[in-house]
Amino acid sequence: MSDLEALKDNLLAEVTGAGDEAAIEAVRVNALGKKGSISELLKTLGTMTPEERQTRGAAINALKTDVFEAITARKSALKDAAIAERLARETVDISLPVRSSPAERGRIHPISQIIDEITAIFADMGFSIAEGPDIETDYYNFTALNFPEGHPAREMHDTFFFNPDENGERKVLRTHTSPVQVRTMEAQKPPIRIIIPGKTYRQDSDATHSPMFHQVEGLVVDTKSNVANMRWILEEFCKTFFEVDDVTMRFRPSFFPFTEPSFEVDIQCDRSSGPIVKFGEGTDWMEILGCGMVHPNVLRAGGLDPDVYQGFAWGMGLDRIAMLKYGMPDLRNFFDADVRWMSHYGFRPLDMPTLFGGLSA
């Protein structure tokens, strides 16, 4: 047996014995690579006579062709075997339930849902949305809103104060969204019809209070706004938001530095069903918001003449009305990031609230 035949037998045996694609690739490199056994034989042709090169060269090329074809066939067979093995290993049980998509599993937080609902309601009445900074100056958070010096809200036990700056001024995390009312009056001429949803901060924490919570306020300023207009807006809002045909409201005299006269608003309800409060029926009463006519001093702070313009404003806690509408017992759960709670109380992302389709359909 010649040396070429012996080499051929050895290489074909290695090809046959290769058990996977990595192994057959190693055989190819050892045989046909730059330093492979067949490549080394081809390099010897330059030292031969023309007659020897003609005979020897043909034999080496035939060997190269046979080995290359064997490697190609074996590589194809191993590839097919690997695919078949993977298909057998990765079978899918079609009797199992289909995994839901991220759009179906994800949930909108109730606060985001409530903001969308309120925005839809007031936008239908011609209101626009106004926003302002969470970090406020003492002027916008207190002074411009007619808070006198020494008012309890200015004390550290109720408000989050920052350290004094180089001018000795101490900024605060806003305790309400009312500063946006003054900022809007400074920047916009009446008529003004805005709602102001946003985060607010106070040092309080229990089942119905949180250090960071959400409020929505409304402001209307023109030359003829009055309490009757305010009552109608609030009644229409409550009927639409709680999705009832009629509501009974009562206005109780109260005090807020930034409104005069000021009112606390109660809404008639039925609380006999535990955490679920039914509005538009029953004999119970529940406070739901505060409101009043904008104080002349606040109008002046906003650059408006109180002898020409008048307005009314109201405010309510978004977290609280979300709890009332959807029967959530503890405010603290809103901020726990518990996936189980979100799965139960959250809203599907594609169910956008609309007035014509229903807000909680």
N, C-alpha and C positions, 0 to 999 in steps of 0.2 A: 504494500500500500504506500502510495506517494505521500509526501508531506502535506500537499494540498488536500488530498482526500481525508487524511487524518484530521487536519484542521477543520475541514467541513463537517466531519462527523462530530467533533467536539462542540463546534458552535451550534449545530442543529440540536444536539442533546441539551445544551444550555437553553436554547430557545424553547424547547419542549418542556424543560423543567421550570421555566419562569412562572411563578404563581400569581403575580399581579403586574400592574402596569409599571410600577417602579422597577421591578426586577427585569422586565423585558427591556426597559430603557437602559439599564446597566449593561445588558448583553449587547445592545446596539452600540453603545459607546466603546466597549471593550473590543468590538469587532470592526466597526466602521468609523469610529471617531478619529480625530487627527493622529492619535497615537495608538489606534487600534491595531489588532494583529493583521487584518487584511490591508489596512492602509500602509503598514510598515512593509508588507510584501510589495506593494505597488511602488514604493520608493526605491526598491532594488532594480527596477527595470532600467534605470539610467546607466547602470554599470555593465549591462549585457550587450552582446553583439546584436546586430539587427535580426539575425536568424533566431537567436535565443529569445529576443524580446517578442518576436512575432508569436512564437509557440507559448512561451511562459506568460506573456501578457494576456493572451486569449484565455488561458486557464484560470489566471487570477481574477479576471473580469467575470468569468462564468461563476466562479466561487462567490464573488461579491454579489452578483445578481441573485444567486440561489439563497444566500444568507439574508439579503435584504427582503426578498419576497417572503421568506419564512418568518422573519421578524414582524413584517407588516401584517401577515395573516394572524400570527399569535397575538399581536397587540389588539387587533380588531376583535378577536375572540375574547380576550381578557376584558376589553371595554364592554362588550355585550354582557359578559358574565357579571361585571360589577354593577351595571344598570339593572339587570334582573335581580341581583341580590338586594340592591337598594329598594327596588320596588316592592320586593317581598317583605323587607324590614319596615318600610314606611307606609304600610297599608292604612287606610282610613276606614273606620267603622261608620258606614253611612247611616246606621241606625241611631247614632248619637245626635243630640240636638245641635243645631248650627250655632256657633259662637256669635253673639251679637256684635255689631260693628261699634267702633268708638263713639260714633254719633248717637247710637242708641243707648250705650252704657253711660255716657257722660250726663251730667246734670247741671242745670243753672241754679246758682245759689238763690234762696228765697229773697234775699235783699235785692239782688239784681233784677229778679222777676218783679218785685214790688215797685222798684223805680221805673221799670218799663211800663207797668200798668198805670202808675200815676202820671207818667209823661204822656201816655196815650189819652188819658182822660182830660188833662188840662190843655193839651195841644188842641183837642177838639173844641175847647172853649176859647181858643185864641191866645193861649199863654206860650211863652218861650222859656227856655232853660237858661239860668244864669249860674256862674260858678265863681269861686274865689279861693284864696290860699288857705290852707289848713293852719299855717303859722301866722298869727295876726299881731298887730300892734295893740297896745292898751287903748289907743284912741278909737280904732274901729270896733274893737270887741266890747268896749265899755263906754267911753266918754261920748262918742258920737251917737250912742244908743240911749243916752240920757241916764246912765248909771251914775248916781252921785258918789262922791268920795266916801269911803267907809262902807259901801254896800257889801253884804256878805259874799257876793259872787266874786269880789275882788280879792278875797282872802285865799291864802295858800291851801287851806284845807278843802277848797272846792275846785280850784283851778290849777292846771299844770303851767307853771311859770318857767321860762328859760332864765339862765344866768344873765345879769345885766351886761349890755354891750359897752363899747368904749364911751358912749354918751350917757351911760347910766340907765338906759331904757331897757325894760324887761318885756320881751315878747312872750306871747302865750299860745298854747294850742287852743284854737277857738272853742269856746264853750257852747256856741250855737252857730247857725248859718246866717244869723241876722246881719253880720258885718257886710255881707254881699248886698243887702238892701241899700246901705249907704253908698257903697262903691258903685252900684248901678245908677242911683240917683245922681251921683257926681258925673257919670259918664254919658247918661242918656236923658234926653228931655222927655217929659210926659207927652202922651199917655204911656204908662209903664204897666205891663202885665207879665210878671215873671213867676216862675217857681224855682226853688233853690234846693235841690237834693244834695246831700253830702255828709261827710264824716264830721263828728264833733267829739269833744273830749271833756270829761269831768271825773273827779276822783270819787267814784262810786262803783260798787260791785256787789251784786246779789242776783237772785233769780230773775229779777225784772230790771236790773240796771247793769251797765257795763262801762268800764273806763273809756272805751271808744265805742260810740254808737252812731246811728244814722238819723238824720232829721230831714224833713222837707218843709220849707217855708214858702209862703206865697205873698206876693206884694202887688197891689194895684194902686196906682197914683194917677189921678186926673183932676179935673175941676169939679166933678159932680159925684164922685164915689161916696157911698154911704153904707150904713149898717145893713140896710135892706139888700143892697147888691151883694154884700159879703155873705149874708145868710143864704141867699139863693145859690151862690156858688158852692158853699159848703154842703148844702142839702143835695145838690146835684152830684157833687163829688161822692158823698157817702152812699147815695143810691146806686151810682154806677160801680163804685169800688166794691161794695159788699153785695152787689148784684141782687138788689131787692127793689120792689116796685115803689115802696114808700118808706120814709123814715120820720120819726118824731124826734126833734131836737129841742133842747132847752139851753138858754144862755144865762149863765150865772155871773153876776158882777165879780170881778177879780182885780188884780193889780199886776201890771208889767211896766217897767220903767219906760219902755219904748212905745207904748200905746196908751191912749186915753180917749174914750173909755175902754176898759179891758174886760174880756169875758173868758170864762171857762165854758166849754161846750160839752154837754152830755148828750148821749144818744140812747134812745129807748131800746131795750134788748131783752132777751131771755137767756139767763145763765143757769138754767136747770139741768143742762146736759153736760156738766163738767167743764173741761177745757174748751169745748166748742161753744162759742157765743153766737146766738142767732139774733140778727138785727132785723128791725122792721116788725117785731112782734114782742110779746111779753110785757111784764110790768117792772122790770129792773131798769136801772140807769147806769151808764158807764161813761166816765170822762174820757174824751177822745182827743181833744186838742185845745189850744189856747188861741185867742184872737183879739182884735181890737182895731180902733182907728189909729193911724200912725200919729204919734205925738208931734206937735209942732216943732219941738226942739230937734227931733230926728229929721224932719223935713228941712229945717235950716242947716243942719249938719250936712245934708246931701245937696245943699246949694239951691233949694227950692223955697219959694215964698209961701208960708202957710196961709196967708190971706188970699192967695190965688189957687193953690193946689191943696188937695186933701187926699188921703188914701187909707186903705185898710190892709192889714197883714194877719197872717195866721201861721201856726207852726205845729207840727206833730212829729212823734217818733216813728220812723219807718219800721224799726225792729218791733215795736209794740203793736202797730196795726197789722204787721205780718203775723204776729202771734195770734191776734184776735181773729183774723180771717181764716187762717189755716190750722188753728188749734195746736200751736206749739207751746208746751208748758214752761220751758226754761230758756231765758234769753242767752245764757252762757253757751248753750249748744251751737248758737250761730257762729261762734268763733273757735270751736274745738277742732275743726277740720276732720271730723269723723266721717269716713266714707259711708258707713252704714246709715248715719243720720241723713247725709246728703242723698243717698239712694232712696230714702223714704220720703223726705220732705222736698227734695230738689225737683226741678222742672226739666222736661225734655227740651234740648236746645233748639229744636225746630218749631216748637209750639210758641210762636211769638204772640204776645197779647195784642188784641185788636178790639175796638169797640163793636164792630159789626160781627165778629166771630165769637165774642165772649172772652172775658179776661182770664177766666180759670177753666175754660173748656178743655 
